[in-house]
């Protein structure tokens, strides 16, 4: 039986403003016991991670953040279809674990970002099936970009998906 962490109340108290505008993904993040992840409770996170995560959660663009050397995954609602039906269980987990079957195809992009601070663009035809959803024909790109910490070193990777047709299943659109 899993015992509730003595720090779980800190996660709920500190995460409410951070996750309050994050849709379903934000709601799941708010309920997560952060003491079971490599990130720890949100109160201990850097201001940079808070800012980037707020931007991610409020974006309509499919976006994920993979933070620290463990590449702990945090994603918004629009990114959820790229993870499949188990996406809610993946918040805060290491990208290497989430994509264990296809890690050999993804690790080079993450290494270029994390080790060299380079942005990488990968087309859908080079992406593993774990990163695909059914969508109408047309180009789709995955952009891997560095997120720098306050000290200027790369602290994480931002993954943004572009080129999606507006009718792609699971992708929401906003009209003016």
Sine and cosine of phi, psi and omega as CSV:
sin_phi,cos_phi,sin_psi,cos_psi,sin_omega,cos_omega
0.00,0.00,0.73,-0.68,-0.02,-1.00
-0.99,0.14,0.84,-0.55,0.04,-1.00
-1.00,0.07,0.60,-0.80,0.05,-1.00
-0.93,0.37,0.73,-0.69,-0.01,-1.00
-0.92,0.40,0.60,-0.80,0.05,-1.00
-0.92,0.40,-0.21,0.98,0.00,-1.00
-0.98,-0.19,0.02,1.00,-0.06,-1.00
-0.85,0.53,-0.57,0.82,0.00,-1.00
-0.90,0.43,-0.52,0.85,0.05,-1.00
-0.91,0.42,-0.64,0.77,0.00,-1.00
-0.89,0.46,-0.70,0.71,-0.03,-1.00
-0.92,0.39,-0.70,0.71,-0.03,-1.00
-0.90,0.43,-0.70,0.71,-0.09,-1.00
-0.99,0.17,-0.38,0.92,-0.08,-1.00
-1.00,0.06,-0.32,0.95,-0.10,-1.00
-0.81,0.59,-0.81,0.59,0.01,-1.00
-0.92,0.40,-0.59,0.81,-0.04,-1.00
-0.90,0.43,-0.65,0.76,-0.10,-1.00
-0.98,-0.19,0.01,1.00,-0.17,-0.98
-0.91,0.42,-0.41,0.91,-0.01,-1.00
-0.94,-0.35,0.43,0.90,-0.13,-0.99
-0.98,-0.18,0.26,0.97,0.02,-1.00
0.88,0.47,-0.49,-0.87,0.00,-1.00
-0.90,0.44,-0.64,0.77,0.01,-1.00
-0.89,0.46,-0.69,0.73,0.04,-1.00
-0.88,0.47,-0.63,0.77,0.02,-1.00
-0.89,0.45,-0.67,0.74,0.03,-1.00
-0.91,0.41,-0.64,0.77,0.02,-1.00
-0.90,0.44,-0.62,0.79,-0.01,-1.00
-0.90,0.45,-0.56,0.83,-0.04,-1.00
-1.00,0.04,-0.16,0.99,-0.07,-1.00
-0.94,0.34,0.66,-0.75,0.12,-0.99
-0.99,0.13,0.99,-0.11,-0.11,-0.99
-0.92,0.40,-0.31,0.95,0.01,-1.00
-0.94,0.35,-0.22,0.97,0.03,-1.00
-1.00,-0.02,0.05,1.00,-0.02,-1.00
-0.91,-0.42,0.25,-0.97,0.04,-1.00
-0.95,0.32,-0.26,0.97,-0.03,-1.00
-0.98,0.20,-0.45,0.89,-0.09,-1.00
0.97,0.26,-0.09,-1.00,-0.06,-1.00
-0.94,0.35,0.56,-0.83,-0.02,-1.00
-0.83,0.56,-0.47,0.88,0.02,-1.00
-0.89,0.46,-0.37,0.93,-0.01,-1.00
-1.00,-0.07,-0.07,1.00,-0.05,-1.00
-0.96,0.27,0.40,-0.92,0.04,-1.00
-0.95,0.32,0.47,-0.88,0.08,-1.00
-0.84,0.54,-0.53,0.85,0.01,-1.00
-0.89,0.46,-0.72,0.69,0.01,-1.00
-0.90,0.45,-0.66,0.75,0.04,-1.00
-0.84,0.54,-0.75,0.66,-0.06,-1.00
-0.90,0.43,-0.72,0.70,-0.02,-1.00
-0.92,0.40,-0.64,0.77,0.00,-1.00
-0.92,0.39,-0.65,0.76,0.06,-1.00
-0.86,0.51,-0.70,0.71,0.03,-1.00
-0.88,0.48,-0.71,0.70,0.00,-1.00
-0.86,0.51,-0.78,0.63,-0.08,-1.00
-0.90,0.44,-0.54,0.84,-0.04,-1.00
-1.00,0.03,-0.06,1.00,-0.04,-1.00
-0.99,0.10,0.58,-0.82,0.13,-0.99
-1.00,0.08,-0.17,0.99,0.00,-1.00
-0.99,0.15,0.72,-0.69,0.05,-1.00
-0.85,0.53,0.88,-0.47,-0.12,-0.99
-0.58,-0.82,0.61,-0.79,0.09,-1.00
-0.66,-0.75,0.47,-0.88,0.10,-1.00
-0.90,-0.44,0.74,-0.67,0.11,-0.99
-0.90,-0.43,0.94,-0.33,-0.23,-0.97
-0.97,-0.25,0.57,-0.82,0.04,-1.00
0.90,0.43,-0.02,-1.00,-0.02,-1.00
-0.89,0.45,-0.45,0.89,0.01,-1.00
-0.97,0.26,-0.23,0.97,-0.03,-1.00
0.82,0.57,0.76,0.65,0.04,-1.00
-0.90,0.43,0.83,-0.55,-0.12,-0.99
-0.99,0.11,0.76,-0.65,0.14,-0.99
-0.75,-0.66,0.77,-0.64,-0.08,-1.00
-0.67,-0.74,0.30,-0.95,0.04,-1.00
-0.99,-0.11,0.04,-1.00,-0.02,-1.00
-0.86,0.51,-0.67,0.75,-0.07,-1.00
-0.91,0.40,-0.39,0.92,0.00,-1.00
-0.99,0.11,-0.32,0.95,-0.10,-0.99
-0.79,0.62,-0.68,0.74,-0.01,-1.00
-0.87,0.50,-0.38,0.92,0.00,-1.00
-0.97,0.23,-0.18,0.98,-0.02,-1.00
-0.96,-0.28,-0.26,0.96,0.01,-1.00
1.00,0.07,-0.16,-0.99,-0.12,-0.99
-0.92,0.40,-0.31,0.95,-0.02,-1.00
-1.00,-0.06,0.27,0.96,-0.12,-0.99
-0.85,0.53,-0.56,0.83,-0.04,-1.00
-0.91,0.42,-0.49,0.87,0.02,-1.00
-0.99,0.17,-0.11,0.99,-0.08,-1.00
-1.00,-0.09,-0.24,0.97,0.00,-1.00
-0.86,0.51,0.79,-0.61,0.04,-1.00
1.00,0.10,-0.09,1.00,0.00,-1.00
-1.00,0.03,0.37,-0.93,-0.02,-1.00
-0.94,0.33,0.70,-0.72,0.01,-1.00
-0.83,0.55,-0.61,0.79,-0.01,-1.00
-0.88,0.48,-0.58,0.82,0.04,-1.00
-0.96,0.27,-0.70,0.71,-0.02,-1.00
-0.87,0.49,-0.67,0.74,-0.05,-1.00
-0.95,-0.30,0.62,0.79,-0.07,-1.00
-0.80,0.60,-0.67,0.74,-0.06,-1.00
-0.94,0.34,-0.41,0.91,-0.09,-1.00
-0.85,-0.53,0.23,0.97,-0.07,-1.00
-0.84,0.55,-0.58,0.82,0.00,-1.00
-0.87,0.50,-0.41,0.91,0.03,-1.00
-1.00,0.04,-0.38,0.93,-0.08,-1.00
-0.98,-0.19,-0.47,0.88,-0.19,-0.98
-0.87,0.50,-0.56,0.83,-0.02,-1.00
-0.88,0.47,-0.65,0.76,0.03,-1.00
-0.89,0.46,-0.73,0.69,0.01,-1.00
-0.90,0.44,-0.64,0.77,0.00,-1.00
-0.90,0.43,-0.66,0.75,0.04,-1.00
-0.88,0.48,-0.64,0.77,0.01,-1.00
-0.94,0.33,-0.80,0.60,-0.12,-0.99
-0.95,0.33,-0.63,0.78,-0.07,-1.00
-1.00,0.00,-0.54,0.84,-0.08,-1.00
-0.91,-0.41,-0.11,0.99,0.00,-1.00
0.93,0.37,0.41,0.91,-0.02,-1.00
-0.99,-0.13,0.58,-0.81,0.14,-0.99
-0.99,0.11,0.58,-0.82,-0.04,-1.00
-0.74,-0.67,0.67,-0.74,0.05,-1.00
-0.88,-0.47,0.78,-0.63,-0.04,-1.00
-0.80,-0.60,0.78,-0.63,0.01,-1.00
-0.98,0.18,0.33,-0.94,-0.05,-1.00
-0.87,0.50,-0.50,0.86,-0.04,-1.00
-0.94,0.35,-0.27,0.96,0.03,-1.00
-0.98,-0.18,-0.02,1.00,-0.05,-1.00
-1.00,-0.03,0.52,-0.85,0.05,-1.00
-0.94,0.35,0.32,-0.95,0.00,-1.00
-0.86,0.52,-0.47,0.88,0.00,-1.00
-0.88,0.48,-0.34,0.94,-0.01,-1.00
-0.98,-0.20,0.22,0.97,-0.07,-1.00
-0.92,-0.38,0.52,-0.86,0.14,-0.99
-0.75,-0.67,0.35,-0.94,0.08,-1.00
-0.93,0.37,0.75,-0.66,0.02,-1.00
-0.45,-0.89,0.39,-0.92,0.03,-1.00
-0.89,0.46,0.39,-0.92,-0.01,-1.00
-0.82,0.57,0.55,-0.84,0.01,-1.00
0.56,-0.83,0.31,-0.95,-0.05,-1.00
-0.94,0.35,0.53,-0.85,0.10,-1.00
-0.62,-0.79,0.74,-0.68,-0.03,-1.00
-0.82,-0.57,0.58,-0.82,0.12,-0.99
-0.94,-0.35,0.84,-0.55,-0.01,-1.00
-0.96,-0.29,0.82,-0.57,0.05,-1.00
-0.94,-0.34,0.89,-0.46,-0.06,-1.00
-0.78,-0.63,0.53,-0.85,0.01,-1.00
-0.96,0.28,0.57,-0.82,0.18,-0.98
-0.90,-0.43,0.88,-0.48,-0.06,-1.00
-1.00,-0.04,0.59,-0.81,0.08,-1.00
-0.99,0.16,0.02,-1.00,0.01,-1.00
-0.87,0.50,-0.37,0.93,0.00,-1.00
-1.00,-0.01,0.03,1.00,0.02,-1.00
1.00,0.01,-0.19,0.98,0.03,-1.00
-0.99,0.12,0.42,-0.91,0.02,-1.00
-0.93,0.37,0.83,-0.56,-0.03,-1.00
-0.95,-0.32,-0.26,0.97,-0.03,-1.00
-0.15,-0.99,-0.02,-1.00,0.00,-1.00
-0.82,-0.57,0.72,-0.70,0.12,-0.99
-0.98,-0.20,0.80,-0.61,0.04,-1.00
-0.93,-0.37,0.87,-0.50,0.01,-1.00
-0.84,-0.54,0.70,-0.71,0.03,-1.00
-0.96,-0.27,0.78,-0.62,0.01,-1.00
-0.78,-0.63,0.24,-0.97,0.06,-1.00
1.00,0.07,0.18,0.98,0.02,-1.00
-0.96,0.29,0.64,-0.77,0.13,-0.99
-0.93,0.36,0.60,-0.80,-0.09,-1.00
-0.90,0.43,-0.26,0.97,-0.01,-1.00
-0.99,-0.14,0.17,0.98,-0.01,-1.00
-0.87,0.50,0.71,-0.70,-0.02,-1.00
-0.86,0.51,0.68,-0.73,0.07,-1.00
0.99,0.12,-0.12,0.99,0.00,-1.00
-0.98,-0.17,0.85,-0.52,-0.04,-1.00
-1.00,0.06,0.47,-0.88,0.06,-1.00
-0.80,-0.60,0.53,-0.85,0.06,-1.00
-0.91,-0.42,0.71,-0.71,0.08,-1.00
-0.98,-0.19,0.54,-0.84,-0.01,-1.00
-0.88,0.47,0.00,0.00,0.00,0.00
